[in-house]
Amino acid sequence: MRGNIFYSILKPLAMVIFVALAIGVGVIGALLAFQNIFYVPDTVVPDLIGEELEAAREKLQDAGLGISVSGEEFNEKISENRIIKQKPPAGSKVKKNREIQVVISKGSKSFTVNIPDLRNKDLEEAINLLEEKGLTVGKITYVSHFSIPQDKVIAQTPEPGEATVSDKTVNLLVSKGTY
């Protein structure tokens, strides 16, 4: 009788322990399988700044990464169709297959214009000439001058003639009259 009670208590306890071990082994096995099946290794993001788009695409493919152009901006230092920004930055550790965001240069905003000679012209006439040429008046600075009458243009920047500029603004130095 004593053996039956002991046996009747141990049998369910052994079953609970066996089931718990079986579930534990199953969970651990599933986690290991999941990790092996869905594991994505890390890689280092290469430096893309200054690279042409196609060269950058190849560098990223070699690193197991993709590319996404997030925009274009003017840049005075980096020529057109080259990368000026990247996210994440070079040297960052990321998972393979990730897309790296880049911004492409539209090149310099500079263009060539013909600046009219505004020296010794009345201020109003100078402003009209600029508007006719599609240019805008920038800063007007007034100074006294010993020989140039009031409201006449003394100097301008940029200088008259063909000029490569980044905007269409012309600054004027205008006489306040004699001392």
Contacts in CASP RR format, 6 or more apart in sequence:
PFRMAT RR
TARGET T0000
AUTHOR 0000-0000-0000
METHOD contacts of the structure
MODEL  1
MRGNIFYSILKPLAMVIFVALAIGVGVIGALLAFQNIFYVPDTVVPDLIG
EELEAAREKLQDAGLGISVSGEEFNEKISENRIIKQKPPAGSKVKKNREI
QVVISKGSKSFTVNIPDLRNKDLEEAINLLEEKGLTVGKITYVSHFSIPQ
DKVIAQTPEPGEATVSDKTVNLLVSKGTY
40 95 0 8 1.000
40 96 0 8 1.000
40 97 0 8 1.000
41 95 0 8 1.000
41 96 0 8 1.000
42 93 0 8 1.000
42 94 0 8 1.000
42 95 0 8 1.000
42 96 0 8 1.000
43 63 0 8 1.000
43 64 0 8 1.000
43 65 0 8 1.000
43 93 0 8 1.000
43 94 0 8 1.000
43 95 0 8 1.000
43 96 0 8 1.000
44 63 0 8 1.000
44 91 0 8 1.000
44 92 0 8 1.000
44 93 0 8 1.000
44 94 0 8 1.000
45 63 0 8 1.000
45 65 0 8 1.000
45 86 0 8 1.000
45 88 0 8 1.000
45 89 0 8 1.000
45 90 0 8 1.000
45 91 0 8 1.000
45 92 0 8 1.000
45 93 0 8 1.000
45 94 0 8 1.000
45 100 0 8 1.000
46 59 0 8 1.000
46 60 0 8 1.000
46 62 0 8 1.000
46 63 0 8 1.000
46 90 0 8 1.000
46 91 0 8 1.000
47 86 0 8 1.000
47 90 0 8 1.000
47 91 0 8 1.000
48 56 0 8 1.000
48 59 0 8 1.000
48 60 0 8 1.000
48 83 0 8 1.000
48 86 0 8 1.000
48 90 0 8 1.000
48 100 0 8 1.000
48 102 0 8 1.000
49 78 0 8 1.000
49 83 0 8 1.000
49 84 0 8 1.000
49 85 0 8 1.000
49 86 0 8 1.000
49 90 0 8 1.000
50 78 0 8 1.000
50 82 0 8 1.000
50 83 0 8 1.000
50 84 0 8 1.000
51 59 0 8 1.000
51 82 0 8 1.000
51 83 0 8 1.000
52 81 0 8 1.000
52 82 0 8 1.000
52 83 0 8 1.000
53 67 0 8 1.000
53 69 0 8 1.000
53 81 0 8 1.000
53 82 0 8 1.000
53 83 0 8 1.000
53 102 0 8 1.000
53 104 0 8 1.000
56 67 0 8 1.000
56 83 0 8 1.000
56 102 0 8 1.000
57 66 0 8 1.000
57 67 0 8 1.000
60 66 0 8 1.000
60 67 0 8 1.000
60 100 0 8 1.000
63 96 0 8 1.000
64 96 0 8 1.000
64 97 0 8 1.000
65 94 0 8 1.000
65 96 0 8 1.000
65 97 0 8 1.000
65 98 0 8 1.000
65 99 0 8 1.000
65 100 0 8 1.000
66 97 0 8 1.000
66 98 0 8 1.000
66 99 0 8 1.000
66 100 0 8 1.000
67 99 0 8 1.000
67 100 0 8 1.000
67 102 0 8 1.000
68 99 0 8 1.000
68 100 0 8 1.000
68 101 0 8 1.000
68 102 0 8 1.000
69 102 0 8 1.000
69 103 0 8 1.000
69 104 0 8 1.000
70 87 0 8 1.000
70 101 0 8 1.000
70 102 0 8 1.000
70 103 0 8 1.000
71 103 0 8 1.000
71 104 0 8 1.000
72 103 0 8 1.000
72 104 0 8 1.000
72 105 0 8 1.000
72 106 0 8 1.000
73 84 0 8 1.000
73 85 0 8 1.000
73 103 0 8 1.000
73 104 0 8 1.000
73 105 0 8 1.000
73 106 0 8 1.000
74 105 0 8 1.000
74 106 0 8 1.000
74 107 0 8 1.000
74 108 0 8 1.000
74 109 0 8 1.000
75 84 0 8 1.000
75 105 0 8 1.000
75 106 0 8 1.000
75 107 0 8 1.000
75 108 0 8 1.000
76 107 0 8 1.000
76 108 0 8 1.000
76 109 0 8 1.000
76 110 0 8 1.000
76 166 0 8 1.000
78 84 0 8 1.000
78 105 0 8 1.000
78 107 0 8 1.000
79 105 0 8 1.000
79 107 0 8 1.000
79 108 0 8 1.000
80 105 0 8 1.000
80 106 0 8 1.000
80 107 0 8 1.000
81 104 0 8 1.000
81 105 0 8 1.000
82 104 0 8 1.000
82 105 0 8 1.000
83 102 0 8 1.000
83 103 0 8 1.000
83 104 0 8 1.000
83 105 0 8 1.000
84 103 0 8 1.000
84 104 0 8 1.000
84 105 0 8 1.000
85 102 0 8 1.000
85 103 0 8 1.000
86 100 0 8 1.000
86 101 0 8 1.000
86 102 0 8 1.000
86 103 0 8 1.000
87 100 0 8 1.000
87 101 0 8 1.000
87 102 0 8 1.000
88 94 0 8 1.000
88 100 0 8 1.000
94 100 0 8 1.000
108 166 0 8 1.000
109 166 0 8 1.000
109 167 0 8 1.000
110 164 0 8 1.000
110 165 0 8 1.000
110 166 0 8 1.000
111 164 0 8 1.000
111 165 0 8 1.000
112 162 0 8 1.000
112 163 0 8 1.000
112 164 0 8 1.000
112 165 0 8 1.000
113 133 0 8 1.000
113 135 0 8 1.000
113 162 0 8 1.000
113 163 0 8 1.000
113 165 0 8 1.000
113 168 0 8 1.000
114 133 0 8 1.000
114 161 0 8 1.000
114 162 0 8 1.000
114 163 0 8 1.000
115 133 0 8 1.000
115 135 0 8 1.000
115 156 0 8 1.000
115 158 0 8 1.000
115 159 0 8 1.000
115 160 0 8 1.000
115 161 0 8 1.000
115 162 0 8 1.000
115 163 0 8 1.000
115 170 0 8 1.000
116 129 0 8 1.000
116 130 0 8 1.000
116 133 0 8 1.000
116 160 0 8 1.000
116 161 0 8 1.000
117 160 0 8 1.000
117 161 0 8 1.000
118 126 0 8 1.000
118 129 0 8 1.000
118 130 0 8 1.000
118 153 0 8 1.000
118 156 0 8 1.000
118 160 0 8 1.000
118 170 0 8 1.000
118 172 0 8 1.000
119 153 0 8 1.000
119 154 0 8 1.000
119 155 0 8 1.000
119 156 0 8 1.000
119 160 0 8 1.000
120 148 0 8 1.000
120 152 0 8 1.000
120 153 0 8 1.000
121 129 0 8 1.000
121 152 0 8 1.000
121 153 0 8 1.000
122 151 0 8 1.000
122 152 0 8 1.000
122 153 0 8 1.000
123 140 0 8 1.000
123 151 0 8 1.000
123 152 0 8 1.000
123 153 0 8 1.000
123 172 0 8 1.000
123 174 0 8 1.000
124 151 0 8 1.000
126 137 0 8 1.000
126 153 0 8 1.000
126 156 0 8 1.000
126 172 0 8 1.000
127 137 0 8 1.000
130 136 0 8 1.000
130 137 0 8 1.000
130 170 0 8 1.000
134 168 0 8 1.000
135 168 0 8 1.000
135 169 0 8 1.000
135 170 0 8 1.000
136 168 0 8 1.000
136 169 0 8 1.000
136 170 0 8 1.000
137 169 0 8 1.000
137 170 0 8 1.000
137 172 0 8 1.000
138 169 0 8 1.000
138 170 0 8 1.000
138 171 0 8 1.000
138 172 0 8 1.000
139 171 0 8 1.000
139 172 0 8 1.000
140 171 0 8 1.000
140 172 0 8 1.000
140 174 0 8 1.000
141 171 0 8 1.000
141 172 0 8 1.000
141 173 0 8 1.000
141 174 0 8 1.000
142 174 0 8 1.000
142 175 0 8 1.000
142 176 0 8 1.000
143 154 0 8 1.000
143 173 0 8 1.000
143 174 0 8 1.000
143 175 0 8 1.000
143 176 0 8 1.000
144 175 0 8 1.000
144 176 0 8 1.000
144 177 0 8 1.000
144 178 0 8 1.000
144 179 0 8 1.000
145 154 0 8 1.000
145 175 0 8 1.000
145 176 0 8 1.000
145 177 0 8 1.000
145 178 0 8 1.000
146 178 0 8 1.000
146 179 0 8 1.000
147 178 0 8 1.000
148 154 0 8 1.000
148 175 0 8 1.000
148 177 0 8 1.000
149 175 0 8 1.000
149 177 0 8 1.000
149 178 0 8 1.000
150 175 0 8 1.000
150 176 0 8 1.000
150 177 0 8 1.000
151 174 0 8 1.000
151 175 0 8 1.000
152 174 0 8 1.000
152 175 0 8 1.000
153 172 0 8 1.000
153 173 0 8 1.000
153 174 0 8 1.000
153 175 0 8 1.000
154 173 0 8 1.000
154 174 0 8 1.000
154 175 0 8 1.000
155 172 0 8 1.000
155 173 0 8 1.000
156 170 0 8 1.000
156 171 0 8 1.000
156 172 0 8 1.000
156 173 0 8 1.000
157 170 0 8 1.000
157 171 0 8 1.000
158 165 0 8 1.000
158 170 0 8 1.000
END
